[in-house]
C-alpha cells in the first residue's frame, strides 16, 4: 500500500488525525477575511459582465488579418466610444466584442472598422445582442441559483437535519462569494459559461459536504449512550476519515481545469476558456475547503448547543478527568477511542482495530455464548 493510502486507512480508523473542529475559530477567521476581500472586490471593481448580460455586438473579421490585437482594440474603442475586447482566433481572424452599445449603431461601427482594418465591410460578420435579452438571461441565472439553494436546503433538512442544511447553505454562499469576488478582482468577463461553471462547482461542493455529513450521521447514532466521545470528537473523526478521499478527488478534478485555465486560456490565448475554467478552478478549491473547514465544524458548533450534547460533553470531560487523575494511560487518547470500548448496551457506531482485538480476546476460552 502506498504511503498516502496507508495514511488514509489510519485516518479512517482514527489512529491518527488532525483536530479540525478544535481549531475551527482559525478557519472561521480565515474564511471571514477571504470573504471580506471578495466583497470589497465586488464593491470596488464590480463584475465585468459580458455582452450576453449587457447587450452589445460581436464583430468577426476575415481570416489571416495582419492587424495586431492591441491595434484592433484601439480601432474598436475609437469607433464605438466603449471598451472593446479583441481576441485573435486560430485561423487568424479577429473577434471584436463591444458591450453596452446601442445595437442601432452597429452598422456605423462596422463601417468604421472596415476602413481602419482595410477590409470590405461585407466581410465583417456582426452578431447583435439586445440589452433586454441580456437582462432576461441575468434574471434567469439568478432564479436558477435561488431555486438550486432552496432545493439543497430542503433535501438536506429531510435527509439529515436542519443544522446540516444550514451549515451546507453557509458553505455554498461562502463558495459563491469567493468565486465571484475573484472574478471581480481578476477582471475576467462573466458569461453564461461562467454561470454554468458556478452551478457545477456548487454541485461538487455539496457532494463533498454530503459525504462528510453521511459519515457523521452514521457515527453519531446513539452517541448519548456512551461517555467516550463528544459530538465534536465524532465530527472531527468524520472529517479525518474522508480527508484523503476529499484531497484525491479535488486534485484529480483540478488538474484538467488547471489545464484549461493556464494552458488553454493563458498559453494558447483561448480567452473564451477563461469564462468557465476560472469559476471551476476557484470554486473546486473553495468547495473542498468549505466542506472540511466550514460545514462540519459549523454543524458541531450548532449540535453542541443542544442540552443533550451539553450533558454528554460534561459526562465525557468528567470521565476523562477521572481517568487522568487515576493515571490511566488511555486518558489522553479518549478522543481517538471508539464506541466499541463502551459496555454492550452502548450501541457502537465505529469500531476501531484496538476494540476489535479486545472483543476477540474476551471471546476466547468461553464454553458458550455468542460467537464474535
C-alpha positions in Angstrom: 0.0 0.0 0.0 1.3 3.5 -0.8 2.1 6.0 1.9 -0.9 8.1 1.0 -3.2 5.0 1.0 -1.7 3.9 4.4 -2.3 7.4 5.8 -5.9 7.3 4.5 -6.5 3.9 6.2 -5.1 5.2 9.5 -7.1 8.3 9.3 -10.3 6.3 8.6 -9.6 4.0 11.6 -8.9 7.0 13.9 -5.3 6.0 14.6 -4.1 9.5 13.5 -5.8 12.7 12.8 -5.8 16.5 13.0 -8.3 18.3 15.2 -10.1 20.5 12.7 -13.1 21.1 15.0 -10.9 22.4 17.9 -9.2 24.9 15.6 -12.5 26.0 13.9 -12.1 29.6 15.1 -8.9 29.9 13.0 -10.7 28.5 9.9 -13.7 30.9 10.5 -11.3 33.8 10.8 -9.5 32.9 7.5 -12.9 32.5 5.7 -14.2 35.8 7.0 -11.0 37.5 5.9 -11.2 36.0 2.4 -14.9 36.7 2.1 -14.5 40.4 3.1 -11.7 40.7 0.5 -14.1 39.2 -2.1 -16.9 41.5 -1.1 -14.6 44.6 -1.3 -13.5 43.4 -4.8 -17.2 43.2 -5.9 -18.0 46.6 -4.4 -14.9 48.5 -5.8 -14.3 46.8 -9.1 -17.6 45.1 -9.8 -18.1 42.3 -12.3 -17.1 42.6 -15.9 -20.4 41.4 -17.4 -20.3 40.0 -20.9 -22.5 41.2 -23.8 -24.9 38.3 -23.1 -25.9 40.2 -19.9 -25.3 43.8 -21.0 -26.2 43.6 -24.7 -23.8 44.7 -27.4 -22.2 43.4 -30.6 -19.5 40.9 -31.7 -17.7 41.6 -34.9 -15.7 38.9 -36.6 -13.2 39.8 -39.3 -12.0 37.7 -42.3 -9.2 35.2 -41.9 -5.5 36.0 -41.8 -5.6 39.5 -40.5 -2.3 41.3 -40.2 -3.6 43.8 -37.6 -2.4 43.2 -34.1 -4.8 42.7 -31.2 -3.8 46.0 -29.4 -4.3 48.0 -32.6 -7.7 46.4 -33.3 -8.7 47.3 -29.7 -7.8 50.9 -30.4 -9.8 51.0 -33.6 -12.8 49.4 -32.0 -12.8 51.8 -29.0 -12.4 54.8 -31.2 -15.3 53.7 -33.5 -17.7 52.8 -30.6 -16.7 55.0 -27.7 -16.8 51.9 -25.5 -14.2 49.4 -24.2 -13.6 46.6 -26.5 -12.2 43.0 -26.1 -10.3 41.6 -29.1 -9.2 38.0 -29.5 -7.2 36.5 -32.3 -8.7 33.2 -33.3 -6.8 30.2 -34.6 -7.5 31.0 -38.3 -6.0 34.5 -38.0 -9.4 36.3 -37.8 -10.2 38.8 -35.1 -13.2 38.6 -32.7 -14.1 42.1 -31.6 -16.5 42.3 -28.7 -18.1 45.6 -27.7 -20.6 45.5 -24.8 -23.1 48.2 -23.8 -23.5 49.8 -27.2 -26.8 50.7 -28.9 -27.3 47.9 -31.5 -28.7 50.6 -33.9 -25.2 52.0 -34.2 -23.7 48.6 -35.2 -23.7 49.4 -38.9 -21.8 52.6 -38.3 -19.2 50.9 -36.1 -18.9 48.2 -38.7 -18.2 50.7 -41.5 -15.5 52.5 -39.4 -13.9 49.2 -38.5 -13.8 48.1 -42.2 -11.9 51.4 -43.0 -9.5 51.1 -40.2 -8.8 47.4 -40.8 -8.8 47.9 -44.6 -11.3 45.2 -45.4 -14.7 45.2 -47.1 -17.5 45.9 -44.6 -19.4 42.9 -46.0 -16.6 40.7 -45.0 -17.1 41.6 -41.3 -19.8 39.5 -39.6 -21.8 41.2 -36.9 -23.7 39.4 -34.1 -26.0 41.6 -32.1 -27.4 41.1 -28.5 -30.1 43.4 -27.3 -29.9 44.7 -23.7 -33.4 43.4 -22.8 -32.4 39.9 -23.8 -29.2 40.2 -21.8 -31.2 41.3 -18.8 -33.5 38.3 -19.2 -30.6 36.0 -19.2 -29.2 37.6 -16.0 -32.6 37.2 -14.3 -32.9 33.6 -15.3 -29.4 32.9 -13.9 -30.3 34.4 -10.5 -33.6 32.5 -10.5 -31.8 29.2 -11.2 -29.3 29.9 -8.4 -32.1 30.7 -5.9 -34.1 27.6 -6.8 -30.9 25.5 -6.5 -30.3 26.8 -3.0 -33.8 26.2 -1.9 -33.8 22.6 -3.1 -30.5 22.0 -1.4 -31.8 23.2 1.9 -35.0 21.1 1.7 -33.1 18.0 0.6 -30.5 18.2 3.4 -33.1 19.0 6.0 -35.1 15.9 5.1 -32.1 13.6 4.5 -30.1 14.7 7.5 -31.3 17.6 9.8 -31.8 21.4 9.6 -28.4 22.1 11.3 -26.6 20.3 8.5 -28.8 22.0 5.9 -27.9 25.4 7.4 -24.2 24.6 7.5 -24.2 23.4 3.9 -26.0 26.6 2.9 -23.4 28.7 4.6 -20.6 26.8 2.9 -22.3 27.3 -0.6 -22.7 31.0 0.0 -19.1 31.1 1.1 -18.0 29.4 -2.2 -20.2 31.7 -4.4 -18.9 34.8 -2.7 -15.3 33.9 -3.0 -15.6 32.8 -6.7 -17.5 35.9 -7.8 -15.0 38.1 -5.7 -12.1 36.5 -7.6 -13.8 37.3 -10.9 -14.2 40.9 -9.8 -10.5 41.2 -8.7 -9.1 39.5 -11.8 -11.4 41.2 -14.2 -12.4 38.2 -16.2 -15.6 38.5 -18.2 -18.8 37.0 -16.8 -20.6 35.0 -19.5 -23.2 32.2 -19.5 -20.2 29.8 -19.3 -19.3 31.4 -16.0 -22.8 30.7 -14.7 -22.5 27.1 -15.8 -19.2 26.7 -14.1 -20.6 28.2 -10.9 -23.5 25.9 -10.8 -21.1 23.0 -11.5 -18.8 23.8 -8.6 -21.8 24.2 -6.2 -22.9 20.7 -7.0 -19.4 19.4 -6.4 -19.0 21.3 -3.2 -22.4 19.9 -2.0 -21.4 16.4 -2.9 -18.2 16.7 -0.9 -20.1 18.1 2.1 -22.7 15.4 2.0 -20.1 12.7 2.1 -18.8 14.0 5.4 -22.3 14.5 6.7 -23.3 11.0 5.9 -20.3 9.7 7.8 -21.1 12.0 10.7 -24.7 10.8 10.7 -23.7 7.2 10.8 -21.2 7.6 13.5 -23.4 9.6 15.9 -26.2 7.0 16.2 -26.8 6.5 19.9 -24.0 8.8 20.7 -25.6 9.8 24.0 -25.4 6.2 25.3 -21.6 6.4 25.7 -19.2 8.6 27.6 -16.0 8.4 25.5 -16.8 10.8 22.7 -18.3 14.2 22.4 -20.2 15.2 19.2 -17.2 17.4 18.2 -14.9 14.4 18.6 -17.1 12.3 16.2 -17.3 15.2 13.8 -13.6 15.5 13.8 -13.2 11.8 13.1 -15.7 12.0 10.2 -13.5 14.8 8.6 -10.3 12.8 9.1 -11.9 9.6 7.8 -12.8 11.2 4.5 -9.9 13.7 4.3 -7.6 11.7 1.9 -10.6 10.9 -0.3 -11.5 14.6 -0.5 -8.0 15.6 -1.3 -7.7 13.0 -4.0 -11.0 13.9 -5.7 -10.2 17.6 -5.5 -6.7 17.3 -7.0 -7.9 15.0 -9.8 -10.7 17.5 -10.6 -8.4 20.5 -10.5 -5.8 19.1 -12.9 -7.8 19.2 -16.1 -9.4 22.5 -15.1 -5.9 24.0 -14.5 -5.0 22.8 -18.0 -8.0 24.7 -19.4 -7.2 27.8 -17.4 -3.4 28.1 -17.6 -2.6 26.3 -20.8 -5.8 26.9 -22.9 -6.5 30.4 -21.7 -3.0 31.6 -20.8 -0.6 30.0 -23.1 -2.7 29.3 -26.2 -4.7 32.5 -25.8 -8.2 30.9 -26.0 -9.7 33.5 -23.8 -13.2 32.1 -24.0 -12.0 29.1 -21.9 -11.3 31.5 -19.1 -15.0 32.1 -18.6 -15.8 28.7 -17.3 -12.3 27.4 -16.2 -11.7 30.2 -13.6 -15.0 29.6 -11.9 -14.4 25.9 -11.9 -10.8 26.2 -10.6 -11.6 28.7 -7.8 -14.9 27.0 -6.9 -13.5 23.5 -6.7 -10.7 24.6 -4.3 -13.1 26.8 -2.2 -15.7 23.9 -2.2 -13.2 21.4 -0.8 -12.0 24.0 1.8 -15.5 24.8 2.9 -16.5 21.1 3.2 -13.6 20.4 5.6 -13.1 23.7 7.4 -16.5 25.3 7.4 -19.5 23.0 7.1 -18.7 20.2 9.5 -17.2 22.4 12.3 -20.3 24.6 12.0 -22.5 21.6 12.4 -20.5 20.6 15.5 -21.0 24.1 16.9 -24.7 24.0 16.4 -25.1 20.5 17.8 -23.0 21.2 20.9 -25.6 23.9 21.9 -28.3 21.2 22.4 -29.0 20.2 26.0 -28.3 16.5 25.3 -25.0 17.3 23.8 -24.0 19.7 26.5 -24.8 17.0 29.1 -22.8 14.4 27.0 -19.8 16.8 26.9 -20.0 17.2 30.6 -20.0 13.5 31.2 -17.2 12.9 28.8 -15.0 15.5 30.2 -15.7 14.3 33.8 -14.7 10.8 32.8 -11.5 11.9 31.1 -10.6 14.0 34.2 -11.2 11.0 36.4 -9.1 8.7 34.2 -6.3 11.3 34.1 -6.4 11.6 37.9 -6.1 7.8 38.2 -3.2 7.8 35.8 -4.8 5.6 33.2 -2.6 5.5 30.0 -5.6 5.9 27.7 -6.9 9.0 29.4 -5.4 11.4 26.8 -6.5 9.2 23.9 -10.2 9.3 24.7 -10.9 11.3 21.6 -9.2 8.6 19.5 -11.1 5.7 21.0 -14.3 4.2 19.6 -17.7 3.4 20.9 -16.5 -0.2 21.0 -14.8 0.4 24.4 -18.3 1.0 25.9 -20.4 -1.6 27.6 -22.5 -3.8 25.4 -25.6 -1.6 25.9 -23.9 1.3 24.2 -24.6 0.5 20.6 -21.2 1.1 18.9 -21.1 3.4 15.9 -17.5 2.9 15.0 -15.2 0.1 16.0 -11.5 0.7 15.9 -8.8 -2.0 15.5 -8.0 -2.0 19.2 -11.5 -2.7 20.2 -11.9 -5.5 17.7 -8.8 -7.2 19.1 -10.1 -6.8 22.6 -13.5 -8.3 21.7 -11.9 -11.3 20.1 -9.7 -11.8 23.2 -12.7 -11.7 25.5 -14.5 -14.4 23.4 -11.6 -16.9 23.6 -11.9 -19.8 26.0 -15.6 -19.3 26.7 -17.6 -22.6 26.8 -20.7 -21.0 25.4 -22.0 -17.6 24.4 -22.5 -15.5 21.4 -19.9 -16.0 18.7 -17.9 -12.8 17.9 
